[in-house]
Amino acid sequence: MKNYGRTSLNEFLGERVVYRNLEPADPHLPGLNDLRDTVDIAPGKIPRKSETDYARVIVKLLEQAQELRGIRHTIKRLLFVGDTQLLDGTAFFNICLAGEWPGIAFIGSENAKPASIEVLPNAAGQRLYLANRWAALVDFAGYATSCGFPADESTILILDIDKTALGGRGRNGHVIDRARVQAVQDTVAGLLGAAFDLNAFHTAYDLLNQPEFHPFTADNQDYLAYICLILGSGLYRLEAVVADIREKHLVSFEGFLARVEARVRELPPRLADLHADIYANVQKGDPTPFKSFRRNEYLTTIRCFGQLEDSTPVETLLAQEILVTQEVREIALNWQKQGVLILGLSDKPDEAATPTVELARQGYLPIHQAITHAVGE
C-alpha cells in the first residue's frame, strides 16, 4: 500500500453528490422535492437506496445533469462502483431498469483470500463484476471496454461513497464504523449523564447490531441508538427485549416505540421530550429520526479526515483515518477526462455528512469536500 497524498472526493465528484435525503449538493441539479410530482412520490416520503422510487429519482437527476453540462449525447450506458452485492447491486439493477440502460457494476470488498474475480449476469443483461481487491478496478476498466462500454460522454459512472470511494470495504471501512459507534455512545452518554453504563451500552449495541436483529431494527442506526438510550434509562431490560424479539412478541421498531409511548411518563423529562421528537419523526416517515445522534456522527466522522501527518506510516493511516480509495480515485479521474459524467451516491444521512450552519461558519466542510489522504496499491 502507498500514500498518494491529500485529496478529497470533490477532486473527481465536484458537487455532484447525493446523500440520503436525495437533495444534491449541487444547487443546479433537481432534488427529490423538485421531482416528486414528476416521479409520483408522495410528500414526506424519502425512498431508500434499494427501492425503485430511489432509482427513478436518480435517473431524472442524471438526465438533468447531462443536459446542464451541455452534452448533446443522450445517456446510453451505466457503470457503477460499489461495495455490497445486495444493496449496491440492487440499486444498480433498479437504476438500469428505470433508465433503460445497459450496465456493468464493480462490487469490491477486500479479504485475505487469494485475489479473485467473478462476473454474474442477470436476466436483463446487466452484469455484476465481483472482486476481492480494489486494485481489480484496473482490470474492470478493460473488461468494460471489451463489453462495448466505452468511457465517453454517453456513459454515466455512479460511485458509491461509503466504504467505496471513502473507506474501502475490507481495507479501511472499519474507521467509518468506529466513528458511528462513537457517535451513538457519545449521544447516549450525554443524554443519560451519571446513569450511563459503558459496559451495558456496548453489550446492548453489539448484540442488537447483529444481523439476527435487523428485521427488528431495520438495520437503521437511528433506531438502534434510540433503543440503546431507552435500555440505558432502565425503562426496559435488554434481556426482556431480546426475549420478546426472539419469541415474535416484538417484531418491529415501531412496536418498541409504541411500548415506550405507553410508558413515556416514566421517563425523565429530557428523555420524554426527545422521545416525542423521535416518535413524531417516525410517524412522518423520516428515516433519520434521531437528529442529535446524526449530528454527533458528523463530528466523529469528520475528525477522522486527514488529521495525521503526511509522513505517517500507511498502516497507521489505514487504522485511524477515513481515506480516499486511490484505485477509485484513479478510475474516476481517468474516465472523467474522457467525458464520463460521474455522480456520487451515499446512504449516509445529510445530518451525518454535512455541517450545521454554525459549524460551517467555523470552517467545517461536508465529507465530500473534506481533505484526507488517498491510499491504494
Secondary structure, DSSP 8 states (H G I E B T S, - for coil): -EEEEEE-THHHHTT-EE-TT---SSTTS--HHHHHHHHT--TT----TTSHHHHHHHHHHHHHHHHHTT--S---EEEEEES-TTHHHHHHHHHHHHHT--EEEEEE---SS---EEEEE-TTS-EEEEES-GGGHHHHHHHHHHTT--SSTTEEEEEETBTTTBS-TTTTHHHHHHHHHHHHHHHHHHHHGGG--HHHHHHHHHHHTSGGGHHHHTT-HHHHHHHHHHHHHTSS-HHHHHHHHHTTS--SHHHHHHHHHHTGGGS-HHHHHHHHHHHHHHHTT-S---HHHHHHHHHHHHTTSS-S-TTS-HHHHHHHS--EEHHHHHHHHHHHHTT-EEEEE--S-HHHHS--HHHHHTT---TTT--EEEEE-
